[in-house]
Amino acid sequence: MDFFTSIIGSISDIVWSYILIAGLIGLGLYFSIRSNFVQFRYLGEMFRLLFDKASITADGKKGISSFQAFTISTASRVGTGNLAGVATAIAAGGPGAVFWMWLIALVGGASSFIESTLAQIYKVKDKDGFRGGPAYYMEKGLNARWMGILFAIIITFCFGLVFNSVQSNTISIAVNEAYGLNRTTIGLILAALTALIIFGGIKRIAQVTQIFVPVMAILYLLLAFFVLIKNIGLLPDMFVLIFESAFGLREVVSGGVGAAIMMGIKRGLFSNEAGMGSAPNAAATAGVSHPTKQGLIQTLGVFTDTLLICTATAFLIILSDQYTAGSDGIRLTQDALAYHVGDWASLFIAVAIFLFAFSSIIGNYYYGETNIEFIKNSRVSLFIYRLAVIGMVIFGAVVKLDVVWSLADLSMGIMAIINLIAITLLAPIALAALKDYRAQKKLGKDPVFYSNSIKGLKGIECWDEKPTEEKRESL
């Protein structure tokens, strides 16, 4: 197993070092400039849109609301990456990793806007309302079904199987550490709970996540805010440490600035998923009047994940100075919180990580489901996938930490490369949708999108054609 982990890790390092770091930052800056920094200029609009009501389809069905689509994607984003992943980044790359985590979120917000807007434009109808994502815009926008199938296979393996093993791994370690419960038993309990929900469909997933996500995020942020107030005098020195470590001005770990960049961007992407191609699968489910609305909503998800929740974890760890004590992963987060508030912290983190990670398992599962349906709408395939998800939840609960993280890094990297190629080619369409949205807002309208709102747009299924003057008169 150690040899396998070493091989996977070496391949992953090549993919990240020579392709993805430059691609994520470079394309994020490109999309930011082309969109006039949409991720900052429309921040207020993002909050307003969060509570838009779901539209009603032509056959009378109510779609998934903007808020529900936001919570499905946030359920996947907000998971072990926010507690265990941040801890791993700081342990390996030092406090400077936090700066690079922030950077990938700030520039990645534009990438998230592009991919989620495209997912809305090219979404299709299904029994529950809508579905879509990168595989769909690759097929319909690029006329490259082969590319969509390749992406669908990788995201199903990456999220439905590998990432879910990461989530269950972190839950089992946290609960075992806090309560002493056997990790195999924990895995079986998780598997039973997962089966109960994933056999219920997207509506049940949406209902569960819209409860779990806000509650767990608010409680965790309140605790972090309490710790920050308690240590307010140390905050200036902490920020100096983060920035100095980010650029190698203060060597805290042996890896230096290279490790800080690598770990910050890796764990930042694992957590906020900006540009990776995962969140668009949730974005496509929303029933909105204009694709840009959901693009903005998903950008808010990136900021919520990294700038709030990941940052809260990072501050807890750095202010405790526990990252130099040899702990890693969720144990480091537990040790850091125990340092601030006492031994009961391990129990709190065990509960928090259960809520964070279990909601991620649910969100991750859905990403695989919608992509299996893209390849072939088969009940047998879906049933086999569900059994595989349950199996990987059990596997992740008992296996070593480094095995699941190595698989996660490699599959995440390959998936992101494919998606970044697609959204770069299709970016002009998303930018045209943003231009249309801006124009309607300037006229005081609630923007509505039509299939002919963008000249020459093809492969559209869910957007009606805008009536011409002649058609209006005949009506």
C-alpha positions as CSV (number, residue, x, y, z in Angstrom):
1,M,0.0,0.0,0.0
2,D,2.9,2.4,0.8
3,F,4.4,1.8,-2.7
4,F,1.0,2.5,-4.3
5,T,0.6,5.7,-2.3
6,S,4.1,6.8,-3.3
7,I,3.4,6.3,-7.0
8,I,0.1,8.2,-6.8
9,G,1.7,11.0,-4.9
10,S,4.5,11.4,-7.4
11,I,2.1,11.6,-10.4
12,S,0.0,14.0,-8.5
13,D,3.0,16.3,-7.8
14,I,3.8,16.4,-11.5
15,V,0.2,17.3,-12.4
16,W,0.0,20.1,-9.8
17,S,3.5,21.5,-10.1
18,Y,3.7,21.9,-13.8
19,I,0.1,22.4,-14.9
20,L,-2.6,23.1,-12.4
21,I,-1.0,25.9,-10.2
22,A,-0.3,28.1,-13.2
23,G,-3.6,27.1,-14.8
24,L,-5.8,27.9,-11.8
25,I,-4.2,31.2,-11.0
26,G,-3.7,32.3,-14.6
27,L,-7.2,31.5,-15.8
28,G,-8.7,32.9,-12.7
29,L,-7.0,36.2,-13.4
30,Y,-8.0,36.0,-17.0
31,F,-11.7,35.4,-16.2
32,S,-11.5,38.2,-13.5
33,I,-10.3,40.7,-16.0
34,R,-12.7,39.7,-18.8
35,S,-15.6,39.9,-16.5
36,N,-14.5,43.2,-14.9
37,F,-14.0,41.4,-11.6
38,V,-17.5,40.1,-11.3
39,Q,-16.7,38.3,-8.1
40,F,-16.2,41.6,-6.3
41,R,-18.4,44.0,-8.2
42,Y,-21.6,41.9,-7.7
43,L,-21.0,40.8,-4.1
44,G,-24.2,42.6,-2.8
45,E,-26.2,41.1,-5.7
46,M,-25.1,37.7,-4.7
47,F,-26.7,38.0,-1.3
48,R,-29.9,39.4,-2.7
49,L,-30.2,36.6,-5.2
50,L,-29.7,33.9,-2.6
51,F,-33.4,34.1,-1.6
52,D,-34.8,34.3,-5.1
53,K,-37.8,31.9,-5.4
54,A,-37.6,28.9,-7.7
55,S,-39.3,29.2,-11.1
56,I,-42.1,26.9,-12.2
57,T,-41.4,24.7,-15.2
58,A,-43.8,24.5,-18.2
59,D,-45.3,21.3,-16.8
60,G,-46.1,22.9,-13.5
61,K,-43.2,21.5,-11.4
62,K,-41.3,23.7,-9.0
63,G,-37.6,23.6,-9.5
64,I,-34.8,23.6,-7.0
65,S,-34.4,27.1,-5.5
66,S,-31.3,29.3,-5.7
67,F,-30.8,28.7,-2.0
68,Q,-31.2,24.9,-2.2
69,A,-28.7,24.8,-5.1
70,F,-26.4,26.9,-3.1
71,T,-26.6,24.5,-0.1
72,I,-26.1,21.4,-2.2
73,S,-22.9,22.8,-3.7
74,T,-21.8,24.2,-0.3
75,A,-22.6,20.9,1.3
76,S,-19.9,19.4,-1.0
77,R,-17.5,22.3,-0.5
78,V,-17.9,22.6,3.2
79,G,-16.4,19.3,4.5
80,T,-13.2,17.8,5.6
81,G,-11.3,20.4,3.5
82,N,-12.4,23.1,6.0
83,L,-11.2,21.3,9.1
84,A,-8.8,18.5,8.2
85,G,-7.6,19.9,4.9
86,V,-6.6,23.3,6.3
87,A,-4.8,21.6,9.1
88,T,-2.9,19.4,6.7
89,A,-1.9,22.4,4.6
90,I,-0.6,24.3,7.6
91,A,1.2,21.3,9.0
92,A,3.1,20.7,5.7
93,G,3.3,24.2,4.3
94,G,3.3,26.4,7.4
95,P,1.1,29.5,8.0
96,G,2.0,30.8,4.6
97,A,-0.3,28.2,3.0
98,V,-3.3,30.2,4.2
99,F,-2.3,33.2,2.0
100,W,-2.3,30.9,-1.1
101,M,-5.6,29.5,0.0
102,W,-7.1,33.0,0.0
103,L,-5.6,33.8,-3.4
104,I,-7.1,30.8,-5.1
105,A,-10.5,31.7,-3.7
106,L,-10.3,35.3,-4.7
107,V,-9.3,34.7,-8.3
108,G,-11.1,31.4,-8.4
109,G,-14.4,33.2,-7.8
110,A,-14.4,34.3,-11.4
111,S,-13.7,30.8,-12.6
112,S,-16.6,29.6,-10.5
113,F,-18.9,32.2,-12.1
114,I,-18.0,31.1,-15.6
115,E,-18.5,27.4,-15.0
116,S,-21.8,27.7,-13.1
117,T,-23.3,30.2,-15.6
118,L,-22.4,27.7,-18.4
119,A,-24.0,24.9,-16.4
120,Q,-27.3,26.9,-16.3
121,I,-27.2,27.8,-20.0
122,Y,-26.7,24.2,-21.1
123,K,-28.8,22.4,-18.4
124,V,-31.4,19.8,-19.4
125,K,-34.8,18.7,-18.0
126,D,-35.2,15.6,-15.8
127,K,-37.9,14.1,-13.6
128,D,-37.0,16.4,-10.7
129,G,-36.6,19.6,-12.7
130,F,-33.1,20.2,-14.2
131,R,-29.7,18.7,-14.2
132,G,-26.4,19.6,-15.9
133,G,-22.8,20.4,-15.4
134,P,-19.5,20.3,-17.3
135,A,-20.2,17.0,-19.1
136,Y,-23.4,18.7,-20.5
137,Y,-21.7,21.9,-21.6
138,M,-18.9,19.9,-23.1
139,E,-21.4,17.9,-25.2
140,K,-23.8,20.8,-26.1
141,G,-21.4,23.7,-26.2
142,L,-18.3,22.2,-27.6
143,N,-20.0,19.3,-29.5
144,A,-17.6,17.0,-27.7
145,R,-19.6,14.2,-26.1
146,W,-16.4,12.1,-25.7
147,M,-15.0,14.9,-23.5
148,G,-18.2,14.9,-21.5
149,I,-18.1,11.2,-21.0
150,L,-14.4,11.3,-19.9
151,F,-15.2,14.1,-17.4
152,A,-18.3,12.3,-16.2
153,I,-16.3,9.1,-15.4
154,I,-13.6,11.1,-13.6
155,I,-16.0,13.2,-11.5
156,T,-18.0,10.1,-10.5
157,F,-14.8,8.3,-9.4
158,C,-13.4,11.5,-7.8
159,F,-16.4,12.8,-5.9
160,G,-18.7,9.8,-5.5
161,L,-16.0,7.4,-4.5
162,V,-12.6,8.9,-3.6
163,F,-13.8,12.2,-2.0
164,N,-16.4,10.3,0.0
165,S,-13.7,8.0,1.4
166,V,-11.9,11.2,2.5
167,Q,-15.0,12.5,4.3
168,S,-15.7,9.2,6.1
169,N,-12.0,8.8,6.9
170,T,-12.0,12.2,8.7
171,I,-15.3,11.4,10.5
172,S,-14.0,8.1,11.8
173,I,-10.7,9.6,13.1
174,A,-12.5,12.5,14.8
175,V,-15.2,10.3,16.4
176,N,-12.6,7.6,17.4
177,E,-10.4,10.3,19.0
178,A,-13.3,11.9,20.9
179,Y,-15.4,8.9,21.9
180,G,-13.2,5.8,21.4
181,L,-15.7,4.2,19.1
182,N,-14.3,1.5,16.7
183,R,-13.6,2.9,13.2
184,T,-15.2,0.0,11.5
185,T,-18.4,0.5,13.5
186,I,-18.3,4.2,12.6
187,G,-18.0,3.3,8.9
188,L,-21.0,0.9,9.1
189,I,-23.1,3.6,10.8
190,L,-22.1,6.2,8.2
191,A,-22.9,3.7,5.4
192,A,-26.4,3.1,6.7
193,L,-27.1,6.8,7.0
194,T,-25.8,7.5,3.6
195,A,-28.0,4.8,2.0
196,L,-31.0,6.2,3.8
197,I,-30.6,9.6,2.1
198,I,-29.1,8.8,-1.4
199,F,-31.9,6.4,-2.3
200,G,-34.3,9.3,-1.8
201,G,-33.2,11.4,-4.8
202,I,-32.2,15.1,-5.3
203,K,-35.2,16.6,-3.6
204,R,-34.3,14.7,-0.3
205,I,-30.7,15.8,-0.8
206,A,-31.8,19.4,-1.1
207,Q,-34.0,19.2,1.9
208,V,-31.3,17.7,4.1
209,T,-28.5,20.1,3.0
210,Q,-30.5,23.2,3.4
211,I,-30.9,22.4,7.1
212,F,-27.4,21.0,7.8
213,V,-25.2,23.5,6.0
214,P,-26.4,26.8,7.6
215,V,-26.6,25.4,11.1
216,M,-23.1,23.7,11.1
217,A,-21.5,26.8,9.5
218,I,-23.0,29.3,11.9
219,L,-22.1,27.3,15.0
220,Y,-18.5,26.8,13.9
221,L,-18.0,30.4,12.9
222,L,-19.4,31.6,16.3
223,L,-16.9,29.5,18.1
224,A,-14.1,30.8,16.0
225,F,-15.2,34.4,16.5
226,F,-15.1,33.7,20.3
227,V,-11.5,32.5,20.0
228,L,-10.5,35.5,17.9
229,I,-12.0,37.9,20.5
230,K,-10.2,36.1,23.2
231,N,-6.9,36.4,21.4
232,I,-7.4,39.8,19.7
233,G,-4.0,41.1,20.8
234,L,-2.3,38.4,18.9
235,L,-4.0,39.0,15.5
236,P,-1.5,41.6,14.1
237,D,1.4,39.2,14.7
238,M,-0.6,36.3,13.2
239,F,-1.2,38.2,9.9
240,V,2.5,39.2,9.7
241,L,3.4,35.5,10.2
242,I,1.0,34.4,7.4
243,F,2.3,36.9,4.9
244,E,6.0,36.4,5.7
245,S,5.7,32.7,5.6
246,A,3.8,32.8,2.2
247,F,6.8,34.4,0.5
248,G,9.6,32.6,2.4
249,L,10.6,35.6,4.5
250,R,10.1,33.5,7.6
251,E,10.9,29.8,7.3
252,V,8.6,27.9,9.6
253,V,8.7,24.4,7.9
254,S,11.4,22.6,6.0
255,G,9.5,22.9,2.7
256,G,9.6,26.7,2.7
257,V,7.7,28.8,0.3
258,G,7.2,26.0,-2.3
259,A,5.4,23.8,0.2
260,A,3.3,26.8,1.3
261,I,2.2,27.5,-2.3
262,M,1.6,23.8,-3.2
263,M,-0.4,22.9,0.0
264,G,-2.3,26.2,0.1
265,I,-3.6,25.8,-3.5
266,K,-4.2,22.1,-3.3
267,R,-6.2,22.3,-0.1
268,G,-7.9,25.5,-1.2
269,L,-9.1,23.9,-4.4
270,F,-10.1,20.7,-2.5
271,S,-12.2,22.9,-0.2
272,N,-13.8,25.6,-2.4
273,E,-13.7,23.6,-5.8
274,A,-13.4,26.8,-7.8
275,G,-12.9,25.9,-11.5
276,M,-12.8,22.2,-10.7
277,G,-16.1,21.4,-12.4
278,S,-18.0,20.0,-9.4
279,A,-20.2,22.9,-8.2
280,P,-21.8,23.4,-11.7
281,N,-23.6,20.1,-11.3
282,A,-25.5,21.7,-8.4
283,A,-25.8,25.1,-10.1
284,A,-27.6,23.5,-13.0
285,T,-30.4,22.2,-10.7
286,A,-31.7,25.6,-9.9
287,G,-34.8,27.1,-11.4
288,V,-33.8,30.7,-12.1
289,S,-34.9,33.3,-14.6
290,H,-31.3,34.0,-15.8
291,P,-28.1,31.8,-15.8
292,T,-26.1,34.6,-14.4
293,K,-28.0,34.5,-11.2
294,Q,-26.8,31.1,-10.4
295,G,-23.3,31.9,-11.5
296,L,-23.2,34.7,-8.9
297,I,-24.7,32.4,-6.2
298,Q,-22.0,29.8,-6.7
299,T,-19.3,32.5,-6.5
300,L,-20.6,33.4,-3.1
301,G,-20.2,29.7,-2.2
302,V,-16.5,29.9,-2.9
303,F,-16.1,32.9,-0.6
304,T,-18.2,31.4,2.1
305,D,-16.1,28.2,2.1
306,T,-12.6,29.7,2.0
307,L,-12.7,33.2,3.3
308,L,-15.0,32.4,6.2
309,I,-14.9,28.7,7.2
310,C,-11.4,27.7,6.1
311,T,-10.0,31.0,7.5
312,A,-11.7,30.3,10.8
313,T,-9.9,26.9,11.1
314,A,-6.6,28.4,10.0
315,F,-6.8,31.1,12.7
316,L,-7.7,28.6,15.4
317,I,-4.6,26.5,14.5
318,I,-2.1,29.3,14.0
319,L,-3.1,31.1,17.2
320,S,-2.7,27.8,19.1
321,D,0.8,27.1,17.7
322,Q,-0.1,23.4,17.7
323,Y,1.0,23.0,14.0
324,T,4.6,22.7,15.2
325,A,3.8,19.8,17.6
326,G,3.6,17.1,15.0
327,S,-0.1,16.6,14.7
328,D,-1.8,16.5,11.3
329,G,-5.3,16.4,9.8
330,I,-8.4,16.5,12.0
331,R,-6.3,15.7,15.1
332,L,-4.4,19.0,14.7
333,T,-7.7,20.9,14.5
334,Q,-9.0,19.1,17.6
335,D,-5.7,19.8,19.5
336,A,-5.9,23.5,18.4
337,L,-9.4,24.0,19.6
338,A,-8.7,22.1,22.9
339,Y,-5.8,24.6,23.4
340,H,-8.3,27.5,23.2
341,V,-11.4,26.2,24.9
342,G,-10.5,23.0,26.8
343,D,-10.8,19.3,26.4
344,W,-14.4,19.3,25.4
345,A,-13.3,20.7,22.0
346,S,-12.5,17.2,20.8
347,L,-16.1,16.3,21.3
348,F,-17.4,19.4,19.6
349,I,-15.1,18.9,16.6
350,A,-16.2,15.3,16.3
351,V,-19.8,16.5,16.1
352,A,-18.9,19.4,13.7
353,I,-16.9,17.2,11.4
354,F,-19.7,14.7,11.3
355,L,-22.1,17.4,10.1
356,F,-19.6,19.0,7.8
357,A,-18.4,15.8,6.2
358,F,-21.7,13.9,6.1
359,S,-23.3,16.7,4.2
360,S,-20.4,16.5,1.8
361,I,-20.9,12.8,1.3
362,I,-24.5,13.6,0.3
363,G,-23.5,16.5,-2.1
364,N,-20.6,14.4,-3.6
365,Y,-22.9,11.5,-4.2
366,Y,-25.2,13.7,-6.3
367,Y,-22.4,14.9,-8.5
368,G,-21.7,11.3,-9.5
369,E,-25.4,10.5,-10.0
370,T,-26.1,13.3,-12.4
371,N,-23.0,12.4,-14.4
372,I,-23.9,8.7,-14.6
373,E,-27.2,9.8,-16.0
374,F,-25.3,11.8,-18.6
375,I,-23.5,8.7,-19.8
376,K,-26.5,6.4,-19.7
377,N,-29.9,6.7,-18.0
378,S,-29.8,3.3,-16.4
379,R,-31.4,2.2,-13.1
380,V,-28.9,-0.7,-12.9
381,S,-25.9,1.6,-13.3
382,L,-27.3,4.0,-10.7
383,F,-27.9,1.2,-8.2
384,I,-24.4,-0.2,-8.7
385,Y,-23.0,3.3,-8.2
386,R,-25.0,3.7,-5.0
387,L,-23.6,0.5,-3.6
388,A,-20.1,1.6,-4.6
389,V,-20.5,4.9,-2.7
390,I,-21.7,3.0,0.4
391,G,-18.7,0.6,0.0
392,M,-16.2,3.5,-0.3
393,V,-17.7,5.2,2.8
394,I,-16.8,2.0,4.8
395,F,-13.4,1.7,3.1
396,G,-12.5,5.3,3.9
397,A,-13.4,4.9,7.6
398,V,-10.8,2.3,8.2
399,V,-7.9,3.0,5.7
400,K,-4.8,5.2,6.4
401,L,-5.1,9.0,5.9
402,D,-2.3,9.4,3.3
403,V,-3.9,6.8,0.9
404,V,-7.2,8.6,0.5
405,W,-5.6,12.1,0.3
406,S,-3.2,10.9,-2.5
407,L,-6.0,9.5,-4.5
408,A,-8.1,12.7,-3.9
409,D,-5.3,15.0,-5.1
410,L,-4.6,13.1,-8.3
411,S,-8.3,12.6,-9.4
412,M,-9.1,16.3,-8.5
413,G,-6.2,17.5,-10.6
414,I,-7.1,15.6,-13.7
415,M,-10.8,16.6,-13.4
416,A,-9.8,20.3,-13.0
417,I,-7.6,20.3,-16.1
418,I,-10.4,18.9,-18.3
419,N,-12.9,21.4,-17.0
420,L,-10.5,24.4,-17.3
421,I,-10.0,23.6,-21.0
422,A,-13.7,23.5,-21.5
423,I,-14.6,26.7,-19.7
424,T,-11.8,28.6,-21.4
425,L,-13.2,27.7,-24.8
426,L,-16.8,28.5,-23.7
427,A,-16.1,31.6,-21.6
428,P,-17.3,34.1,-24.3
429,I,-20.8,32.6,-23.9
430,A,-20.9,33.0,-20.1
431,L,-19.5,36.6,-20.5
432,A,-22.2,37.3,-23.1
433,A,-24.8,36.1,-20.6
434,L,-23.3,38.5,-18.0
435,K,-23.5,41.4,-20.5
436,D,-27.2,40.6,-21.1
437,Y,-27.8,40.5,-17.4
438,R,-26.2,43.9,-16.8
439,A,-28.1,45.4,-19.6
440,Q,-31.5,44.3,-18.2
441,K,-30.5,45.4,-14.7
442,K,-29.7,48.9,-16.0
443,L,-33.2,49.1,-17.4
444,G,-34.6,48.2,-13.9
445,K,-35.8,44.7,-15.0
446,D,-35.6,41.4,-13.2
447,P,-33.4,39.8,-15.9
448,V,-34.9,37.0,-18.0
449,F,-32.8,34.8,-20.3
450,Y,-33.9,33.4,-23.7
451,S,-32.2,30.9,-26.0
452,N,-31.8,33.7,-28.5
453,S,-30.5,36.2,-26.0
454,I,-27.0,35.3,-27.3
455,K,-26.5,35.4,-31.0
456,G,-25.7,32.0,-32.5
457,L,-26.2,30.0,-29.3
458,K,-26.9,26.3,-30.0
459,G,-27.6,23.2,-28.0
460,I,-30.1,24.9,-25.6
461,E,-32.9,22.8,-24.2
462,C,-34.4,24.6,-21.2
463,W,-34.6,28.3,-22.3
464,D,-37.5,29.5,-24.4
465,E,-36.9,31.6,-27.5
466,K,-37.6,35.3,-27.0
467,P,-40.8,36.3,-28.9
468,T,-40.3,38.7,-31.8
469,E,-42.5,41.7,-32.2
470,E,-44.6,39.8,-34.8
471,K,-45.2,36.9,-32.4
472,R,-46.2,39.3,-29.6
473,E,-48.8,40.9,-31.9
474,S,-50.2,37.5,-32.9
475,L,-50.5,36.6,-29.2
